[in-house]
Amino acid sequence: MLQAEQTRLDIESEKITLNEKIKFLEIEKEKVEMELGQVTRERSDLSNQLSVLARKKETLNEELMRLRQRLEQSNEMNARINRNLKDLVKDNEEKQVRMIT
């Protein structure tokens, strides 16, 4: 009977210890779940920021393409103007030579 009582006390003590472990693990589980929620929110925020940056990058790339086209057009126009100026200078020089002679 003493042995049975000792076994009962041991089981009761082990039950209390297991209950304490369960409570501790539940608290730890809640902490992990809270951290997971925070990490999930942060990940979502970062994903949103990445989307915004991707759209900005696309917009900047489009603007860069437009500016490159404008630069190319300006360079072509400048080249035409220079050719015209060169032709005008040449014509003017020829006229001056003809006037002198």
Beta strands, then each sheet from edge to edge (+ up, - down):
end
